[in-house]
Amino acid sequence: MPKIRFILSQQPDPALDEAAIIKRLKEFYTALLDKR
């Protein structure tokens, strides 16, 4: 999944846990839905 790897590469800390990643993705998709 290159998209997730791209998002992770932008993080200052490469050792993020899955919970933080999932939370970030949920916030990202929620923002996209709000724009529509």
CHARMM internal coordinates of N, CA and C (Angstrom, degrees):
IC EDIT
DIST 1 N 1 CA 1.4664
DIST 1 CA 1 C 1.5238
ANGL 1 N 1 CA 1 C 109.15
DIST 1 C 2 N 1.3079
ANGL 1 CA 1 C 2 N 116.45
DIHE 1 N 1 CA 1 C 2 N 89.03
DIST 2 N 2 CA 1.4730
ANGL 1 C 2 N 2 CA 121.30
DIHE 1 CA 1 C 2 N 2 CA -175.44
DIST 2 CA 2 C 1.5264
ANGL 2 N 2 CA 2 C 112.94
DIHE 1 C 2 N 2 CA 2 C -62.89
DIST 2 C 3 N 1.3307
ANGL 2 CA 2 C 3 N 117.54
DIHE 2 N 2 CA 2 C 3 N -31.01
DIST 3 N 3 CA 1.4675
ANGL 2 C 3 N 3 CA 119.42
DIHE 2 CA 2 C 3 N 3 CA -178.50
DIST 3 CA 3 C 1.5216
ANGL 3 N 3 CA 3 C 110.64
DIHE 2 C 3 N 3 CA 3 C -63.82
DIST 3 C 4 N 1.3329
ANGL 3 CA 3 C 4 N 116.73
DIHE 3 N 3 CA 3 C 4 N -44.74
DIST 4 N 4 CA 1.4663
ANGL 3 C 4 N 4 CA 119.96
DIHE 3 CA 3 C 4 N 4 CA 179.94
DIST 4 CA 4 C 1.5277
ANGL 4 N 4 CA 4 C 110.14
DIHE 3 C 4 N 4 CA 4 C -65.87
DIST 4 C 5 N 1.3303
ANGL 4 CA 4 C 5 N 116.45
DIHE 4 N 4 CA 4 C 5 N -39.59
DIST 5 N 5 CA 1.4663
ANGL 4 C 5 N 5 CA 119.63
DIHE 4 CA 4 C 5 N 5 CA 178.56
DIST 5 CA 5 C 1.5272
ANGL 5 N 5 CA 5 C 110.00
DIHE 4 C 5 N 5 CA 5 C -62.45
DIST 5 C 6 N 1.3350
ANGL 5 CA 5 C 6 N 117.20
DIHE 5 N 5 CA 5 C 6 N -36.96
DIST 6 N 6 CA 1.4601
ANGL 5 C 6 N 6 CA 121.10
DIHE 5 CA 5 C 6 N 6 CA 179.21
DIST 6 CA 6 C 1.5249
ANGL 6 N 6 CA 6 C 110.31
DIHE 5 C 6 N 6 CA 6 C -64.73
DIST 6 C 7 N 1.3342
ANGL 6 CA 6 C 7 N 115.72
DIHE 6 N 6 CA 6 C 7 N -41.81
DIST 7 N 7 CA 1.4697
ANGL 6 C 7 N 7 CA 119.80
DIHE 6 CA 6 C 7 N 7 CA 178.51
DIST 7 CA 7 C 1.5303
ANGL 7 N 7 CA 7 C 110.34
DIHE 6 C 7 N 7 CA 7 C -64.42
DIST 7 C 8 N 1.3249
ANGL 7 CA 7 C 8 N 116.05
DIHE 7 N 7 CA 7 C 8 N -42.36
DIST 8 N 8 CA 1.4654
ANGL 7 C 8 N 8 CA 119.79
DIHE 7 CA 7 C 8 N 8 CA -179.01
DIST 8 CA 8 C 1.5246
ANGL 8 N 8 CA 8 C 111.02
DIHE 7 C 8 N 8 CA 8 C -65.91
DIST 8 C 9 N 1.3421
ANGL 8 CA 8 C 9 N 116.48
DIHE 8 N 8 CA 8 C 9 N -33.06
DIST 9 N 9 CA 1.4616
ANGL 8 C 9 N 9 CA 119.90
DIHE 8 CA 8 C 9 N 9 CA -177.53
DIST 9 CA 9 C 1.5256
ANGL 9 N 9 CA 9 C 110.79
DIHE 8 C 9 N 9 CA 9 C -67.67
DIST 9 C 10 N 1.3412
ANGL 9 CA 9 C 10 N 117.04
DIHE 9 N 9 CA 9 C 10 N -20.18
DIST 10 N 10 CA 1.4643
ANGL 9 C 10 N 10 CA 120.60
DIHE 9 CA 9 C 10 N 10 CA 179.90
DIST 10 CA 10 C 1.5225
ANGL 10 N 10 CA 10 C 111.68
DIHE 9 C 10 N 10 CA 10 C -85.08
DIST 10 C 11 N 1.3358
ANGL 10 CA 10 C 11 N 116.96
DIHE 10 N 10 CA 10 C 11 N -9.03
DIST 11 N 11 CA 1.4613
ANGL 10 C 11 N 11 CA 120.53
DIHE 10 CA 10 C 11 N 11 CA -178.87
DIST 11 CA 11 C 1.5326
ANGL 11 N 11 CA 11 C 110.27
DIHE 10 C 11 N 11 CA 11 C -80.52
DIST 11 C 12 N 1.3361
ANGL 11 CA 11 C 12 N 117.70
DIHE 11 N 11 CA 11 C 12 N 140.92
DIST 12 N 12 CA 1.4645
ANGL 11 C 12 N 12 CA 121.40
DIHE 11 CA 11 C 12 N 12 CA 177.75
DIST 12 CA 12 C 1.5268
ANGL 12 N 12 CA 12 C 111.59
DIHE 11 C 12 N 12 CA 12 C -67.26
DIST 12 C 13 N 1.3257
ANGL 12 CA 12 C 13 N 116.63
DIHE 12 N 12 CA 12 C 13 N -31.17
DIST 13 N 13 CA 1.4671
ANGL 12 C 13 N 13 CA 120.95
DIHE 12 CA 12 C 13 N 13 CA -179.05
DIST 13 CA 13 C 1.5240
ANGL 13 N 13 CA 13 C 110.02
DIHE 12 C 13 N 13 CA 13 C -110.51
DIST 13 C 14 N 1.3325
ANGL 13 CA 13 C 14 N 118.35
DIHE 13 N 13 CA 13 C 14 N 109.74
DIST 14 N 14 CA 1.4707
ANGL 13 C 14 N 14 CA 122.27
DIHE 13 CA 13 C 14 N 14 CA -177.13
DIST 14 CA 14 C 1.5216
ANGL 14 N 14 CA 14 C 112.90
DIHE 13 C 14 N 14 CA 14 C -72.11
DIST 14 C 15 N 1.3358
ANGL 14 CA 14 C 15 N 117.47
DIHE 14 N 14 CA 14 C 15 N -9.85
DIST 15 N 15 CA 1.4650
ANGL 14 C 15 N 15 CA 120.44
DIHE 14 CA 14 C 15 N 15 CA -175.76
DIST 15 CA 15 C 1.5281
ANGL 15 N 15 CA 15 C 111.29
DIHE 14 C 15 N 15 CA 15 C -101.24
DIST 15 C 16 N 1.3464
ANGL 15 CA 15 C 16 N 116.15
DIHE 15 N 15 CA 15 C 16 N 43.48
DIST 16 N 16 CA 1.4659
ANGL 15 C 16 N 16 CA 119.03
DIHE 15 CA 15 C 16 N 16 CA 178.18
DIST 16 CA 16 C 1.5191
ANGL 16 N 16 CA 16 C 110.27
DIHE 15 C 16 N 16 CA 16 C -75.26
DIST 16 C 17 N 1.3223
ANGL 16 CA 16 C 17 N 116.26
DIHE 16 N 16 CA 16 C 17 N 147.08
DIST 17 N 17 CA 1.4644
ANGL 16 C 17 N 17 CA 119.39
DIHE 16 CA 16 C 17 N 17 CA 178.14
DIST 17 CA 17 C 1.5300
ANGL 17 N 17 CA 17 C 109.59
DIHE 16 C 17 N 17 CA 17 C -83.94
DIST 17 C 18 N 1.3314
ANGL 17 CA 17 C 18 N 116.16
DIHE 17 N 17 CA 17 C 18 N 166.08
DIST 18 N 18 CA 1.4657
ANGL 17 C 18 N 18 CA 120.33
DIHE 17 CA 17 C 18 N 18 CA -175.63
DIST 18 CA 18 C 1.5250
ANGL 18 N 18 CA 18 C 111.78
DIHE 17 C 18 N 18 CA 18 C -63.66
DIST 18 C 19 N 1.3161
ANGL 18 CA 18 C 19 N 117.64
DIHE 18 N 18 CA 18 C 19 N -33.36
DIST 19 N 19 CA 1.4638
ANGL 18 C 19 N 19 CA 120.76
DIHE 18 CA 18 C 19 N 19 CA -178.59
DIST 19 CA 19 C 1.5290
ANGL 19 N 19 CA 19 C 110.66
DIHE 18 C 19 N 19 CA 19 C -61.05
DIST 19 C 20 N 1.3301
ANGL 19 CA 19 C 20 N 116.65
DIHE 19 N 19 CA 19 C 20 N -43.40
DIST 20 N 20 CA 1.4571
ANGL 19 C 20 N 20 CA 120.53
DIHE 19 CA 19 C 20 N 20 CA -179.94
DIST 20 CA 20 C 1.5285
ANGL 20 N 20 CA 20 C 110.00
DIHE 19 C 20 N 20 CA 20 C -66.14
DIST 20 C 21 N 1.3421
ANGL 20 CA 20 C 21 N 116.14
DIHE 20 N 20 CA 20 C 21 N -39.05
DIST 21 N 21 CA 1.4622
ANGL 20 C 21 N 21 CA 120.40
DIHE 20 CA 20 C 21 N 21 CA -179.75
DIST 21 CA 21 C 1.5252
ANGL 21 N 21 CA 21 C 110.07
DIHE 20 C 21 N 21 CA 21 C -65.20
DIST 21 C 22 N 1.3345
ANGL 21 CA 21 C 22 N 116.43
DIHE 21 N 21 CA 21 C 22 N -46.71
DIST 22 N 22 CA 1.4649
ANGL 21 C 22 N 22 CA 120.36
DIHE 21 CA 21 C 22 N 22 CA -179.68
DIST 22 CA 22 C 1.5281
ANGL 22 N 22 CA 22 C 110.41
DIHE 21 C 22 N 22 CA 22 C -62.08
DIST 22 C 23 N 1.3232
ANGL 22 CA 22 C 23 N 116.62
DIHE 22 N 22 CA 22 C 23 N -41.30
DIST 23 N 23 CA 1.4679
ANGL 22 C 23 N 23 CA 120.24
DIHE 22 CA 22 C 23 N 23 CA 179.47
DIST 23 CA 23 C 1.5239
ANGL 23 N 23 CA 23 C 110.16
DIHE 22 C 23 N 23 CA 23 C -61.81
DIST 23 C 24 N 1.3328
ANGL 23 CA 23 C 24 N 116.96
DIHE 23 N 23 CA 23 C 24 N -43.02
DIST 24 N 24 CA 1.4581
ANGL 23 C 24 N 24 CA 120.85
DIHE 23 CA 23 C 24 N 24 CA -179.92
DIST 24 CA 24 C 1.5238
ANGL 24 N 24 CA 24 C 110.87
DIHE 23 C 24 N 24 CA 24 C -63.46
DIST 24 C 25 N 1.3471
ANGL 24 CA 24 C 25 N 116.24
DIHE 24 N 24 CA 24 C 25 N -43.43
DIST 25 N 25 CA 1.4671
ANGL 24 C 25 N 25 CA 120.11
DIHE 24 CA 24 C 25 N 25 CA -179.83
DIST 25 CA 25 C 1.5267
ANGL 25 N 25 CA 25 C 110.51
DIHE 24 C 25 N 25 CA 25 C -64.52
DIST 25 C 26 N 1.3249
ANGL 25 CA 25 C 26 N 117.75
DIHE 25 N 25 CA 25 C 26 N -41.07
DIST 26 N 26 CA 1.4660
ANGL 25 C 26 N 26 CA 120.72
DIHE 25 CA 25 C 26 N 26 CA 179.35
DIST 26 CA 26 C 1.5191
ANGL 26 N 26 CA 26 C 110.16
DIHE 25 C 26 N 26 CA 26 C -62.06
DIST 26 C 27 N 1.3319
ANGL 26 CA 26 C 27 N 117.21
DIHE 26 N 26 CA 26 C 27 N -44.00
DIST 27 N 27 CA 1.4623
ANGL 26 C 27 N 27 CA 120.62
DIHE 26 CA 26 C 27 N 27 CA 179.53
DIST 27 CA 27 C 1.5248
ANGL 27 N 27 CA 27 C 110.22
DIHE 26 C 27 N 27 CA 27 C -63.93
DIST 27 C 28 N 1.3488
ANGL 27 CA 27 C 28 N 116.76
DIHE 27 N 27 CA 27 C 28 N -37.88
DIST 28 N 28 CA 1.4590
ANGL 27 C 28 N 28 CA 121.29
DIHE 27 CA 27 C 28 N 28 CA -179.52
DIST 28 CA 28 C 1.5259
ANGL 28 N 28 CA 28 C 110.92
DIHE 27 C 28 N 28 CA 28 C -64.66
DIST 28 C 29 N 1.3414
ANGL 28 CA 28 C 29 N 116.63
DIHE 28 N 28 CA 28 C 29 N -48.85
DIST 29 N 29 CA 1.4665
ANGL 28 C 29 N 29 CA 120.25
DIHE 28 CA 28 C 29 N 29 CA -179.46
DIST 29 CA 29 C 1.5233
ANGL 29 N 29 CA 29 C 110.98
DIHE 28 C 29 N 29 CA 29 C -67.86
DIST 29 C 30 N 1.3250
ANGL 29 CA 29 C 30 N 118.03
DIHE 29 N 29 CA 29 C 30 N -34.45
DIST 30 N 30 CA 1.4664
ANGL 29 C 30 N 30 CA 120.91
DIHE 29 CA 29 C 30 N 30 CA 177.28
DIST 30 CA 30 C 1.5211
ANGL 30 N 30 CA 30 C 109.88
DIHE 29 C 30 N 30 CA 30 C -62.86
DIST 30 C 31 N 1.3216
ANGL 30 CA 30 C 31 N 117.13
DIHE 30 N 30 CA 30 C 31 N -40.07
DIST 31 N 31 CA 1.4622
ANGL 30 C 31 N 31 CA 121.22
DIHE 30 CA 30 C 31 N 31 CA 178.53
DIST 31 CA 31 C 1.5270
ANGL 31 N 31 CA 31 C 110.12
DIHE 30 C 31 N 31 CA 31 C -64.52
DIST 31 C 32 N 1.3279
ANGL 31 CA 31 C 32 N 116.95
DIHE 31 N 31 CA 31 C 32 N -39.62
DIST 32 N 32 CA 1.4644
ANGL 31 C 32 N 32 CA 120.19
DIHE 31 CA 31 C 32 N 32 CA 178.96
DIST 32 CA 32 C 1.5254
ANGL 32 N 32 CA 32 C 110.34
DIHE 31 C 32 N 32 CA 32 C -63.96
DIST 32 C 33 N 1.3300
ANGL 32 CA 32 C 33 N 117.04
DIHE 32 N 32 CA 32 C 33 N -42.70
DIST 33 N 33 CA 1.4676
ANGL 32 C 33 N 33 CA 120.43
DIHE 32 CA 32 C 33 N 33 CA -179.73
DIST 33 CA 33 C 1.5269
ANGL 33 N 33 CA 33 C 110.56
DIHE 32 C 33 N 33 CA 33 C -65.93
DIST 33 C 34 N 1.3191
ANGL 33 CA 33 C 34 N 117.56
DIHE 33 N 33 CA 33 C 34 N -36.01
DIST 34 N 34 CA 1.4633
ANGL 33 C 34 N 34 CA 120.64
DIHE 33 CA 33 C 34 N 34 CA -179.72
DIST 34 CA 34 C 1.5215
ANGL 34 N 34 CA 34 C 111.07
DIHE 33 C 34 N 34 CA 34 C -67.47
DIST 34 C 35 N 1.3328
ANGL 34 CA 34 C 35 N 117.64
DIHE 34 N 34 CA 34 C 35 N -30.61
DIST 35 N 35 CA 1.4692
ANGL 34 C 35 N 35 CA 120.68
DIHE 34 CA 34 C 35 N 35 CA -179.65
DIST 35 CA 35 C 1.5233
ANGL 35 N 35 CA 35 C 111.07
DIHE 34 C 35 N 35 CA 35 C -70.33
DIST 35 C 36 N 1.3456
ANGL 35 CA 35 C 36 N 116.62
DIHE 35 N 35 CA 35 C 36 N -28.36
DIST 36 N 36 CA 1.4604
ANGL 35 C 36 N 36 CA 119.84
DIHE 35 CA 35 C 36 N 36 CA -179.95
DIST 36 CA 36 C 1.5017
ANGL 36 N 36 CA 36 C 111.93
DIHE 35 C 36 N 36 CA 36 C -83.22
END
COOR INIT
IC SEED 1 N 1 CA 1 C
IC BUILD
